[in-house]
Amino acid sequence: QAQLVESGGGFVQAGGSLRLSCLVSGTFSVYHVAWFRQAPGKAREFVAALKWRDNPYYGDSVKDRFTISRDNARNTASLQMNSLHPDDTAVYFCALRMAVGAMTDYASPQAYPYWGQGTQVTVSS
């Protein structure tokens, strides 16, 4: 089974930037990758997703501020987060699914069987 380790979380003031990374074991190219986030007491929220050599998808709350990318040679996915707002404060999770079929359910946590442990992002006002 795939194993994922997120890194890059931390503390930042509103308007600042952070870059999250997800290191994946095995053959990364066979997976679709996504990022989700979850704040205390709230449901897990879709952030971004990327199919192998396809255009990315973004949640409405992060569009034009966040950028998802992947480097198959390094088995790494990244999430560049700019213009951060206190509402972005959450634990961010990297998630994977096998690259089969169209990515029509990219925003559903149920579509991703493999998850990292998460990395905390805290944005102060």
C-alpha positions in Angstrom: 0.0 0.0 0.0 1.1 3.6 -0.6 2.5 5.6 2.3 2.4 9.4 2.4 4.3 11.9 4.5 3.3 15.6 4.5 5.6 18.4 5.5 5.9 22.2 5.2 3.1 23.2 7.6 3.6 25.9 10.2 2.7 29.4 11.4 2.2 32.4 9.1 0.6 35.8 9.2 -2.4 36.6 7.0 -1.2 37.5 3.5 1.8 35.2 3.8 2.7 32.0 1.9 3.5 28.3 2.7 4.5 25.4 0.5 3.4 21.9 1.5 5.0 18.7 0.2 3.8 15.1 0.1 6.4 12.4 -0.2 4.9 9.1 -1.6 6.3 5.6 -1.4 6.3 3.3 -4.4 5.4 4.3 -8.0 3.8 7.7 -7.6 2.9 8.0 -11.3 0.1 5.4 -10.9 -1.9 7.6 -8.5 -4.1 10.6 -8.7 -3.2 13.1 -6.0 -5.3 15.5 -3.9 -5.1 17.8 -0.9 -7.9 18.2 1.7 -8.1 20.2 4.9 -10.0 19.9 8.1 -10.5 22.5 10.8 -11.6 21.6 14.3 -15.3 20.8 14.4 -15.7 21.0 10.7 -16.0 18.5 7.9 -13.1 17.6 5.7 -12.9 20.1 2.8 -11.6 19.6 -0.7 -8.7 21.9 -1.6 -7.1 20.7 -4.8 -6.5 17.6 -7.1 -4.3 16.7 -10.0 -4.7 13.8 -12.4 -1.6 12.4 -14.2 -0.8 15.0 -16.9 -4.2 16.6 -16.6 -5.4 20.1 -15.5 -5.7 20.7 -11.8 -9.0 21.2 -9.9 -9.5 23.6 -7.0 -12.0 24.3 -4.3 -13.8 27.6 -4.7 -12.3 29.0 -1.4 -8.7 28.5 -2.6 -8.9 29.1 -6.4 -6.4 31.7 -7.7 -4.4 31.5 -4.4 -3.3 27.8 -4.2 -1.4 25.8 -6.8 -1.1 22.0 -6.9 1.8 20.3 -8.7 3.5 16.9 -8.8 7.0 15.6 -9.7 6.8 11.9 -10.6 10.6 11.5 -10.7 10.8 12.6 -7.1 7.6 10.9 -5.9 6.4 14.2 -4.6 3.2 16.3 -4.7 3.2 20.0 -3.6 0.7 22.6 -2.6 1.8 26.2 -2.9 -0.4 28.5 -0.8 -0.3 32.2 -1.3 -2.3 35.1 0.2 -3.2 33.0 3.2 -6.2 34.0 5.3 -7.1 32.9 8.9 -9.9 30.8 7.4 -7.2 28.7 5.8 -6.1 27.4 9.3 -6.6 23.6 9.3 -4.8 20.3 9.2 -3.9 19.6 5.6 -3.9 16.1 4.2 -2.4 14.6 1.1 -4.5 11.8 -0.5 -4.1 9.3 -3.3 -6.3 7.1 -5.5 -5.4 4.7 -8.2 -5.5 6.3 -11.7 -8.4 4.5 -13.2 -11.3 6.1 -15.1 -12.2 9.8 -15.2 -11.6 11.9 -12.2 -15.3 12.9 -11.8 -15.3 12.3 -8.0 -12.0 14.3 -7.3 -13.6 16.4 -4.5 -14.9 13.5 -2.5 -12.8 12.2 0.4 -14.4 8.7 -0.1 -12.6 8.5 -3.5 -9.2 8.4 -1.9 -8.1 5.2 0.0 -4.6 6.4 0.9 -4.0 9.3 3.3 -1.1 11.0 5.0 -1.1 11.9 8.7 -1.6 15.6 8.0 0.4 18.8 8.6 -0.9 21.8 10.6 -1.2 25.2 9.0 -2.0 28.1 11.3 -2.7 31.6 9.8 -2.8 34.5 12.3 -4.8 37.7 11.8 
